[in-house]
């Protein structure tokens, strides 16, 4: 596995607010959950994609 340096300048920066559909038909707003404490975000880049 390659561990290249992040060239986007986003490491250590606040995440932008996200508004995503949730499992109950509502909308998940990241900013609302950040007021409760730390949030862990996981991104599965290859989940459900060929390759």
PyMOL Python script that loads the backbone (N, CA, C, O; Angstrom):
from pymol import cmd

cmd.read_pdbstr("""\
ATOM      1  N   UNK A   1       0.848  -1.177   0.000  1.00  0.00           N
ATOM      2  CA  UNK A   1       0.000   0.000   0.000  1.00  0.00           C
ATOM      3  C   UNK A   1       0.888   1.231   0.000  1.00  0.00           C
ATOM      4  O   UNK A   1       1.855   1.306   0.758  1.00  0.00           O
ATOM      5  N   UNK A   2       0.568   2.178  -0.830  1.00  0.00           N
ATOM      6  CA  UNK A   2       1.338   3.404  -0.935  1.00  0.00           C
ATOM      7  C   UNK A   2       0.823   4.439   0.056  1.00  0.00           C
ATOM      8  O   UNK A   2      -0.387   4.595   0.224  1.00  0.00           O
ATOM      9  N   UNK A   3       1.733   5.141   0.708  1.00  0.00           N
ATOM     10  CA  UNK A   3       1.360   6.210   1.632  1.00  0.00           C
ATOM     11  C   UNK A   3       1.958   7.514   1.126  1.00  0.00           C
ATOM     12  O   UNK A   3       2.991   7.969   1.617  1.00  0.00           O
ATOM     13  N   UNK A   4       1.302   8.105   0.145  1.00  0.00           N
ATOM     14  CA  UNK A   4       1.805   9.345  -0.444  1.00  0.00           C
ATOM     15  C   UNK A   4       1.335  10.536   0.380  1.00  0.00           C
ATOM     16  O   UNK A   4       0.307  10.474   1.054  1.00  0.00           O
ATOM     17  N   UNK A   5       2.089  11.604   0.317  1.00  0.00           N
ATOM     18  CA  UNK A   5       1.730  12.837   1.028  1.00  0.00           C
ATOM     19  C   UNK A   5       0.462  13.424   0.418  1.00  0.00           C
ATOM     20  O   UNK A   5       0.247  13.337  -0.790  1.00  0.00           O
ATOM     21  N   UNK A   6      -0.368  14.017   1.258  1.00  0.00           N
ATOM     22  CA  UNK A   6      -1.587  14.665   0.793  1.00  0.00           C
ATOM     23  C   UNK A   6      -1.224  16.002   0.161  1.00  0.00           C
ATOM     24  O   UNK A   6      -0.687  16.886   0.829  1.00  0.00           O
ATOM     25  N   UNK A   7      -1.518  16.148  -1.125  1.00  0.00           N
ATOM     26  CA  UNK A   7      -1.190  17.394  -1.819  1.00  0.00           C
ATOM     27  C   UNK A   7      -2.407  18.313  -1.945  1.00  0.00           C
ATOM     28  O   UNK A   7      -2.305  19.401  -2.512  1.00  0.00           O
ATOM     29  N   UNK A   8      -3.562  17.881  -1.418  1.00  0.00           N
ATOM     30  CA  UNK A   8      -4.772  18.692  -1.561  1.00  0.00           C
ATOM     31  C   UNK A   8      -4.865  19.790  -0.507  1.00  0.00           C
ATOM     32  O   UNK A   8      -5.656  20.722  -0.651  1.00  0.00           O
ATOM     33  N   UNK A   9      -4.060  19.687   0.554  1.00  0.00           N
ATOM     34  CA  UNK A   9      -4.098  20.692   1.595  1.00  0.00           C
ATOM     35  C   UNK A   9      -5.278  20.554   2.534  1.00  0.00           C
ATOM     36  O   UNK A   9      -5.611  21.508   3.237  1.00  0.00           O
ATOM     37  N   UNK A  10      -5.932  19.379   2.568  1.00  0.00           N
ATOM     38  CA  UNK A  10      -7.118  19.215   3.398  1.00  0.00           C
ATOM     39  C   UNK A  10      -6.842  18.483   4.707  1.00  0.00           C
ATOM     40  O   UNK A  10      -7.696  18.499   5.594  1.00  0.00           O
ATOM     41  N   UNK A  11      -5.712  17.859   4.860  1.00  0.00           N
ATOM     42  CA  UNK A  11      -5.410  17.147   6.094  1.00  0.00           C
ATOM     43  C   UNK A  11      -5.299  18.150   7.230  1.00  0.00           C
ATOM     44  O   UNK A  11      -4.573  19.138   7.121  1.00  0.00           O
ATOM     45  N   UNK A  12      -6.011  17.902   8.310  1.00  0.00           N
ATOM     46  CA  UNK A  12      -5.987  18.796   9.455  1.00  0.00           C
ATOM     47  C   UNK A  12      -6.948  19.975   9.355  1.00  0.00           C
ATOM     48  O   UNK A  12      -7.053  20.772  10.288  1.00  0.00           O
ATOM     49  N   UNK A  13      -7.651  20.089   8.229  1.00  0.00           N
ATOM     50  CA  UNK A  13      -8.617  21.173   8.046  1.00  0.00           C
ATOM     51  C   UNK A  13     -10.015  20.696   8.430  1.00  0.00           C
ATOM     52  O   UNK A  13     -10.299  19.502   8.329  1.00  0.00           O
ATOM     53  N   UNK A  14     -10.895  21.599   8.869  1.00  0.00           N
ATOM     54  CA  UNK A  14     -12.261  21.200   9.183  1.00  0.00           C
ATOM     55  C   UNK A  14     -12.971  20.635   7.958  1.00  0.00           C
ATOM     56  O   UNK A  14     -12.777  21.112   6.840  1.00  0.00           O
ATOM     57  N   UNK A  15     -13.787  19.624   8.179  1.00  0.00           N
ATOM     58  CA  UNK A  15     -14.563  19.043   7.075  1.00  0.00           C
ATOM     59  C   UNK A  15     -15.673  20.012   6.693  1.00  0.00           C
ATOM     60  O   UNK A  15     -16.210  20.712   7.551  1.00  0.00           O
ATOM     61  N   UNK A  16     -16.017  20.055   5.416  1.00  0.00           N
ATOM     62  CA  UNK A  16     -17.154  20.896   5.012  1.00  0.00           C
ATOM     63  C   UNK A  16     -18.441  20.276   5.538  1.00  0.00           C
ATOM     64  O   UNK A  16     -18.485  19.079   5.823  1.00  0.00           O
ATOM     65  N   UNK A  17     -19.483  21.081   5.668  1.00  0.00           N
ATOM     66  CA  UNK A  17     -20.758  20.527   6.104  1.00  0.00           C
ATOM     67  C   UNK A  17     -21.268  19.569   5.041  1.00  0.00           C
ATOM     68  O   UNK A  17     -21.227  19.871   3.848  1.00  0.00           O
ATOM     69  N   UNK A  18     -21.742  18.427   5.475  1.00  0.00           N
ATOM     70  CA  UNK A  18     -22.310  17.440   4.569  1.00  0.00           C
ATOM     71  C   UNK A  18     -23.788  17.318   4.856  1.00  0.00           C
ATOM     72  O   UNK A  18     -24.201  17.337   6.016  1.00  0.00           O
ATOM     73  N   UNK A  19     -24.582  17.194   3.827  1.00  0.00           N
ATOM     74  CA  UNK A  19     -26.009  16.929   3.963  1.00  0.00           C
ATOM     75  C   UNK A  19     -26.291  15.705   3.102  1.00  0.00           C
ATOM     76  O   UNK A  19     -26.278  15.776   1.873  1.00  0.00           O
ATOM     77  N   UNK A  20     -26.549  14.572   3.773  1.00  0.00           N
ATOM     78  CA  UNK A  20     -26.734  13.307   3.078  1.00  0.00           C
ATOM     79  C   UNK A  20     -28.017  12.638   3.534  1.00  0.00           C
ATOM     80  O   UNK A  20     -28.429  12.816   4.680  1.00  0.00           O
ATOM     81  N   UNK A  21     -28.665  11.861   2.646  1.00  0.00           N
ATOM     82  CA  UNK A  21     -29.864  11.141   3.082  1.00  0.00           C
ATOM     83  C   UNK A  21     -29.488  10.105   4.139  1.00  0.00           C
ATOM     84  O   UNK A  21     -28.457   9.441   4.033  1.00  0.00           O
ATOM     85  N   UNK A  22     -30.343   9.975   5.168  1.00  0.00           N
ATOM     86  CA  UNK A  22     -30.086   8.959   6.181  1.00  0.00           C
ATOM     87  C   UNK A  22     -31.024   7.767   5.969  1.00  0.00           C
ATOM     88  O   UNK A  22     -31.875   7.789   5.079  1.00  0.00           O
ATOM     89  N   UNK A  23     -30.864   6.740   6.782  1.00  0.00           N
ATOM     90  CA  UNK A  23     -31.606   5.493   6.588  1.00  0.00           C
ATOM     91  C   UNK A  23     -33.094   5.615   6.941  1.00  0.00           C
ATOM     92  O   UNK A  23     -33.873   4.724   6.601  1.00  0.00           O
ATOM     93  N   UNK A  24     -33.501   6.688   7.610  1.00  0.00           N
ATOM     94  CA  UNK A  24     -34.912   6.845   7.967  1.00  0.00           C
ATOM     95  C   UNK A  24     -35.653   7.814   7.043  1.00  0.00           C
ATOM     96  O   UNK A  24     -36.796   8.184   7.315  1.00  0.00           O
ATOM     97  N   UNK A  25     -35.004   8.223   5.955  1.00  0.00           N
ATOM     98  CA  UNK A  25     -35.635   9.131   5.003  1.00  0.00           C
ATOM     99  C   UNK A  25     -35.397  10.594   5.304  1.00  0.00           C
ATOM    100  O   UNK A  25     -35.869  11.460   4.568  1.00  0.00           O
ATOM    101  N   UNK A  26     -34.670  10.887   6.378  1.00  0.00           N
ATOM    102  CA  UNK A  26     -34.340  12.264   6.719  1.00  0.00           C
ATOM    103  C   UNK A  26     -33.024  12.679   6.095  1.00  0.00           C
ATOM    104  O   UNK A  26     -32.530  12.036   5.169  1.00  0.00           O
ATOM    105  N   UNK A  27     -32.471  13.746   6.603  1.00  0.00           N
ATOM    106  CA  UNK A  27     -31.194  14.254   6.106  1.00  0.00           C
ATOM    107  C   UNK A  27     -30.210  14.334   7.266  1.00  0.00           C
ATOM    108  O   UNK A  27     -30.529  14.878   8.323  1.00  0.00           O
ATOM    109  N   UNK A  28     -29.030  13.799   7.067  1.00  0.00           N
ATOM    110  CA  UNK A  28     -27.941  13.859   8.033  1.00  0.00           C
ATOM    111  C   UNK A  28     -27.135  15.108   7.728  1.00  0.00           C
ATOM    112  O   UNK A  28     -26.626  15.265   6.618  1.00  0.00           O
ATOM    113  N   UNK A  29     -27.013  16.009   8.714  1.00  0.00           N
ATOM    114  CA  UNK A  29     -26.194  17.207   8.572  1.00  0.00           C
ATOM    115  C   UNK A  29     -24.988  17.057   9.499  1.00  0.00           C
ATOM    116  O   UNK A  29     -25.149  16.940  10.714  1.00  0.00           O
ATOM    117  N   UNK A  30     -23.799  17.061   8.937  1.00  0.00           N
ATOM    118  CA  UNK A  30     -22.588  16.888   9.722  1.00  0.00           C
ATOM    119  C   UNK A  30     -22.474  17.947  10.808  1.00  0.00           C
ATOM    120  O   UNK A  30     -22.089  17.622  11.931  1.00  0.00           O
ATOM    121  N   UNK A  31     -22.792  19.195  10.513  1.00  0.00           N
ATOM    122  CA  UNK A  31     -22.630  20.278  11.489  1.00  0.00           C
ATOM    123  C   UNK A  31     -23.435  20.028  12.764  1.00  0.00           C
ATOM    124  O   UNK A  31     -23.014  20.428  13.850  1.00  0.00           O
ATOM    125  N   UNK A  32     -24.590  19.371  12.641  1.00  0.00           N
ATOM    126  CA  UNK A  32     -25.409  19.078  13.819  1.00  0.00           C
ATOM    127  C   UNK A  32     -24.732  18.058  14.727  1.00  0.00           C
ATOM    128  O   UNK A  32     -24.844  18.147  15.950  1.00  0.00           O
ATOM    129  N   UNK A  33     -24.044  17.108  14.151  1.00  0.00           N
ATOM    130  CA  UNK A  33     -23.396  16.053  14.937  1.00  0.00           C
ATOM    131  C   UNK A  33     -22.069  16.521  15.528  1.00  0.00           C
ATOM    132  O   UNK A  33     -21.638  16.010  16.561  1.00  0.00           O
ATOM    133  N   UNK A  34     -21.429  17.474  14.893  1.00  0.00           N
ATOM    134  CA  UNK A  34     -20.162  17.990  15.411  1.00  0.00           C
ATOM    135  C   UNK A  34     -20.349  18.751  16.721  1.00  0.00           C
ATOM    136  O   UNK A  34     -19.406  18.867  17.503  1.00  0.00           O
ATOM    137  N   UNK A  35     -21.537  19.265  16.969  1.00  0.00           N
ATOM    138  CA  UNK A  35     -21.783  19.972  18.230  1.00  0.00           C
ATOM    139  C   UNK A  35     -21.840  19.013  19.410  1.00  0.00           C
ATOM    140  O   UNK A  35     -21.723  19.440  20.558  1.00  0.00           O
ATOM    141  N   UNK A  36     -22.017  17.725  19.141  1.00  0.00           N
ATOM    142  CA  UNK A  36     -22.111  16.705  20.199  1.00  0.00           C
ATOM    143  C   UNK A  36     -20.754  16.130  20.575  1.00  0.00           C
ATOM    144  O   UNK A  36     -20.626  15.473  21.608  1.00  0.00           O
ATOM    145  N   UNK A  37     -19.746  16.366  19.757  1.00  0.00           N
ATOM    146  CA  UNK A  37     -18.413  15.832  20.014  1.00  0.00           C
ATOM    147  C   UNK A  37     -17.771  15.355  18.727  1.00  0.00           C
ATOM    148  O   UNK A  37     -18.292  15.603  17.639  1.00  0.00           O
ATOM    149  N   UNK A  38     -16.641  14.669  18.843  1.00  0.00           N
ATOM    150  CA  UNK A  38     -15.924  14.205  17.649  1.00  0.00           C
ATOM    151  C   UNK A  38     -16.767  13.242  16.808  1.00  0.00           C
ATOM    152  O   UNK A  38     -17.589  12.490  17.331  1.00  0.00           O
ATOM    153  N   UNK A  39     -16.545  13.285  15.509  1.00  0.00           N
ATOM    154  CA  UNK A  39     -17.236  12.419  14.551  1.00  0.00           C
ATOM    155  C   UNK A  39     -16.185  11.728  13.707  1.00  0.00           C
ATOM    156  O   UNK A  39     -15.240  12.365  13.241  1.00  0.00           O
ATOM    157  N   UNK A  40     -16.344  10.429  13.506  1.00  0.00           N
ATOM    158  CA  UNK A  40     -15.447   9.672  12.622  1.00  0.00           C
ATOM    159  C   UNK A  40     -16.156   9.460  11.289  1.00  0.00           C
ATOM    160  O   UNK A  40     -17.279   8.955  11.250  1.00  0.00           O
ATOM    161  N   UNK A  41     -15.505   9.841  10.207  1.00  0.00           N
ATOM    162  CA  UNK A  41     -16.054   9.658   8.861  1.00  0.00           C
ATOM    163  C   UNK A  41     -15.270   8.560   8.164  1.00  0.00           C
ATOM    164  O   UNK A  41     -14.040   8.536   8.206  1.00  0.00           O
ATOM    165  N   UNK A  42     -15.985   7.662   7.530  1.00  0.00           N
ATOM    166  CA  UNK A  42     -15.361   6.593   6.764  1.00  0.00           C
ATOM    167  C   UNK A  42     -15.844   6.700   5.327  1.00  0.00           C
ATOM    168  O   UNK A  42     -17.042   6.839   5.079  1.00  0.00           O
ATOM    169  N   UNK A  43     -14.924   6.637   4.392  1.00  0.00           N
ATOM    170  CA  UNK A  43     -15.260   6.680   2.978  1.00  0.00           C
ATOM    171  C   UNK A  43     -14.773   5.393   2.340  1.00  0.00           C
ATOM    172  O   UNK A  43     -13.588   5.066   2.407  1.00  0.00           O
ATOM    173  N   UNK A  44     -15.688   4.667   1.721  1.00  0.00           N
ATOM    174  CA  UNK A  44     -15.361   3.425   1.044  1.00  0.00           C
ATOM    175  C   UNK A  44     -15.345   3.706  -0.453  1.00  0.00           C
ATOM    176  O   UNK A  44     -16.367   3.591  -1.129  1.00  0.00           O
ATOM    177  N   UNK A  45     -14.203   4.066  -0.949  1.00  0.00           N
ATOM    178  CA  UNK A  45     -14.068   4.522  -2.338  1.00  0.00           C
ATOM    179  C   UNK A  45     -14.459   3.440  -3.338  1.00  0.00           C
ATOM    180  O   UNK A  45     -15.105   3.739  -4.342  1.00  0.00           O
ATOM    181  N   UNK A  46     -14.083   2.203  -3.085  1.00  0.00           N
ATOM    182  CA  UNK A  46     -14.330   1.137  -4.048  1.00  0.00           C
ATOM    183  C   UNK A  46     -15.593   0.339  -3.731  1.00  0.00           C
ATOM    184  O   UNK A  46     -15.873  -0.648  -4.411  1.00  0.00           O
ATOM    185  N   UNK A  47     -16.347   0.731  -2.738  1.00  0.00           N
ATOM    186  CA  UNK A  47     -17.536  -0.011  -2.348  1.00  0.00           C
ATOM    187  C   UNK A  47     -18.589   0.066  -3.453  1.00  0.00           C
ATOM    188  O   UNK A  47     -19.066   1.150  -3.790  1.00  0.00           O
ATOM    189  N   UNK A  48     -18.946  -1.082  -4.010  1.00  0.00           N
ATOM    190  CA  UNK A  48     -19.978  -1.130  -5.027  1.00  0.00           C
ATOM    191  C   UNK A  48     -19.530  -0.693  -6.410  1.00  0.00           C
ATOM    192  O   UNK A  48     -20.371  -0.494  -7.287  1.00  0.00           O
ATOM    193  N   UNK A  49     -18.236  -0.539  -6.634  1.00  0.00           N
ATOM    194  CA  UNK A  49     -17.734  -0.137  -7.946  1.00  0.00           C
ATOM    195  C   UNK A  49     -16.868  -1.248  -8.513  1.00  0.00           C
ATOM    196  O   UNK A  49     -16.228  -1.970  -7.748  1.00  0.00           O
ATOM    197  N   UNK A  50     -16.828  -1.405  -9.814  1.00  0.00           N
ATOM    198  CA  UNK A  50     -15.960  -2.433 -10.398  1.00  0.00           C
ATOM    199  C   UNK A  50     -14.485  -2.072 -10.224  1.00  0.00           C
ATOM    200  O   UNK A  50     -14.115  -0.898 -10.191  1.00  0.00           O
ATOM    201  N   UNK A  51     -13.684  -3.073 -10.116  1.00  0.00           N
ATOM    202  CA  UNK A  51     -12.249  -2.805 -10.096  1.00  0.00           C
ATOM    203  C   UNK A  51     -11.603  -3.229  -8.865  1.00  0.00           C
ATOM    204  O   UNK A  51     -10.393  -3.062  -8.714  1.00  0.00           O
TER     205      UNK A  51
END
""", "prot")
cmd.dss("prot")
cmd.show_as("cartoon", "prot")
cmd.util.cbc("prot")
cmd.orient("prot")
